[in-house]
């Protein structure tokens, strides 16, 4: 199942997404962790040192390889050059699965050893000097969106994405690619304002959104969040000595995380599992096509010189019964 962590900058979404990844890995399930934030900190939160994090391959730099592989033998896609970030799969496309080996993972993913096992980590890559003033960061996250559009995941398989801050996620259709979106909110007016904005933007797309209250220090903080977000408040997380040690680069074993925070992570997994059971595969595919057609009309047709609406396979539905390469 696919989960996203969103929230305002500094809310703790990277820390919580890394804790969730560690929690899942400790149970032995396959996990792909993706850093799709302009501030690339997920690798460090998972224990990589500065040099290791800097050496991670950027998905954005490998977009031609990703497109060429995913295109497969799909007759509706004339060439990899005509694929854009929203291009949907169809008959003949190659699909990705969480646990398999494939050229995309070979090029873009690296194993990260955690207490409970290894996870695959993929990163969009940082904003570079060459990008300043001439590029939009969402051109980099397009590689993530394309992979999510072609990814078939099953029960007890997890994709965890640390998203861009605030409402930047709505610059593409990627916000609809998840079974569950966890919005990390501090008990402040700014924290809940991002929640209101996100909920408003996502309202018409069936996005399952739950709030994780972070840095909650007492009953007053809890009461504030309950009053502001109501039933969307799923769980709260407070101070953690384990997290403080992790942020200093000296994390103890994960099983020594405070019991209250371990229980909070259990709540997150239960919510994600429940959302997966409600997954609407046809709606998921329709939304993929919807955003592809919008992008095609807005800029894609002009940029590629092709009618990108013709890439849509009307009879195709992305689901678990499909094989990884068709």
QUIVENBEL-V751018 format. One record per residue. N is the residue number from 1. OMEGA is omega as a letter, one per 30 degrees, with the letter a starting at -180 (* if undefined). D_FIRST is the distance of its C-alpha to the first C-alpha in Angstrom with 2 decimals. Layout:
# QUIVENBEL-V751018
n	omega	d_first
N	OMEGA	D_FIRST
N	OMEGA	D_FIRST
This chain:
# QUIVENBEL-V751018
n	omega	d_first
1	a	0.00
2	l	3.76
3	l	6.59
4	l	10.24
5	a	13.46
6	l	16.54
7	a	20.12
8	l	23.67
9	l	24.96
10	a	25.86
11	a	23.76
12	a	21.99
13	l	18.51
14	l	18.66
15	a	19.95
16	l	17.32
17	l	14.41
18	l	16.31
19	l	16.86
20	l	13.22
21	l	12.72
22	a	15.87
23	l	14.96
24	a	11.89
25	a	14.18
26	l	16.90
27	l	15.25
28	a	15.04
29	l	11.39
30	a	10.61
31	l	9.61
32	l	10.29
33	a	11.93
34	l	13.41
35	a	16.53
36	l	17.10
37	l	19.86
38	l	23.48
39	a	24.36
40	a	22.78
41	a	22.58
42	l	19.23
43	l	20.91
44	l	23.76
45	l	21.64
46	l	20.15
47	l	23.77
48	l	24.90
49	a	28.47
50	a	29.68
51	l	30.69
52	l	27.49
53	a	25.40
54	a	27.89
55	a	27.68
56	a	23.97
57	a	23.88
58	l	23.15
59	a	20.80
60	l	23.17
61	a	26.03
62	a	24.47
63	l	23.58
64	l	26.23
65	a	24.81
66	a	21.25
67	a	22.77
68	l	25.07
69	a	22.49
70	l	20.04
71	l	23.08
72	l	23.99
73	a	26.59
74	a	25.41
75	a	28.88
76	a	27.95
77	a	27.46
78	a	30.94
79	l	30.03
80	a	27.43
81	l	29.60
82	l	28.86
83	l	25.08
84	a	23.92
85	a	20.73
86	a	19.74
87	a	20.85
88	l	18.63
89	l	18.33
90	l	20.73
91	a	22.68
92	l	23.49
93	l	20.75
94	l	19.10
95	l	15.32
96	l	13.22
97	a	11.13
98	a	9.57
99	a	12.45
100	l	15.29
101	l	18.22
102	a	19.28
103	l	21.66
104	l	19.16
105	l	17.84
106	a	21.49
107	a	22.62
108	a	20.03
109	l	18.17
110	l	19.97
111	l	19.32
112	a	19.78
113	l	21.20
114	a	20.36
115	a	21.97
116	a	19.41
117	a	18.76
118	l	17.71
119	l	14.79
120	l	14.86
121	l	15.96
122	a	16.45
123	l	18.63
124	a	20.05
125	a	23.42
126	l	25.97
127	a	28.33
128	l	31.46
129	a	35.14
130	a	35.11
131	a	32.54
132	l	34.63
133	a	36.20
134	a	35.02
135	l	31.22
136	a	28.37
137	a	25.43
138	l	23.12
139	l	24.60
140	a	22.81
141	l	19.38
142	l	19.83
143	l	18.82
144	a	15.34
145	l	15.13
146	l	16.48
147	l	14.01
148	l	10.97
149	a	13.07
150	a	13.45
151	l	10.14
152	a	8.96
153	a	5.86
154	l	6.26
155	a	6.49
156	l	7.23
157	a	5.83
158	l	4.85
159	a	6.11
160	a	8.50
161	l	11.11
162	a	14.53
163	l	15.91
164	a	19.58
165	l	21.68
166	a	22.76
167	a	22.37
168	a	22.42
169	a	18.86
170	l	20.58
171	l	22.67
172	l	20.16
173	a	17.58
174	a	14.73
175	l	14.36
176	a	13.02
177	a	10.13
178	l	7.63
179	a	6.35
180	l	8.36
181	l	11.21
182	l	13.30
183	a	16.86
184	a	19.04
185	l	22.57
186	l	25.84
187	l	28.40
188	l	30.43
189	l	31.31
190	a	29.68
191	a	26.45
192	l	26.22
193	l	27.55
194	l	24.43
195	a	22.45
196	l	24.90
197	a	24.74
198	a	20.96
199	l	20.94
200	a	23.84
201	a	22.42
202	a	19.09
203	a	21.00
204	a	21.39
205	l	17.90
206	a	16.03
207	l	14.00
208	a	12.76
209	l	14.60
210	a	15.54
211	l	18.24
212	l	18.50
213	a	22.23
214	a	23.30
215	l	26.83
216	a	27.86
217	a	31.28
218	a	32.70
219	a	33.08
220	l	34.23
221	a	31.04
222	l	28.99
223	l	31.30
224	a	31.03
225	l	27.24
226	a	27.42
227	a	30.16
228	a	28.43
229	l	24.85
230	a	25.44
231	l	22.73
232	l	20.02
233	a	20.87
234	a	18.29
235	l	19.83
236	l	22.26
237	a	22.86
238	a	26.41
239	l	28.43
240	l	27.30
241	l	29.83
242	l	27.09
243	l	25.57
244	l	29.14
245	l	29.81
246	a	26.65
247	l	27.83
248	a	31.15
249	a	29.61
250	a	30.47
251	l	27.45
252	l	28.25
253	a	26.03
254	a	22.72
255	l	23.70
256	l	26.50
257	a	24.38
258	a	25.93
259	a	25.04
260	a	24.42
261	l	21.84
262	l	20.15
263	l	20.03
264	l	18.59
265	l	15.63
266	l	15.27
267	l	15.27
268	a	12.44
269	l	10.20
270	l	11.64
271	l	11.03
272	l	7.28
273	a	7.37
274	l	9.98
275	l	8.49
276	a	5.98
277	l	9.41
278	a	11.03
279	l	9.23
280	a	12.34
281	a	12.13
282	l	15.75
283	l	15.55
284	l	12.77
285	l	15.23
286	a	18.22
287	l	17.17
288	l	16.69
289	a	20.20
290	a	21.59
291	l	21.06
292	l	22.23
293	l	25.39
294	a	26.02
295	l	25.84
296	a	27.93
297	a	30.61
298	a	30.63
299	a	30.99
300	a	29.32
301	a	32.07
302	a	34.78
303	a	33.26
304	a	32.51
305	a	35.45
306	l	33.37
307	a	32.28
308	l	28.52
309	a	28.12
310	l	29.17
311	a	25.95
312	l	24.10
313	a	23.76
314	a	24.27
315	a	23.23
316	l	19.89
317	a	16.54
318	a	13.33
319	a	11.76
320	a	10.91
321	a	14.67
322	l	15.58
323	a	16.85
324	l	15.99
325	a	19.46
326	*	21.37
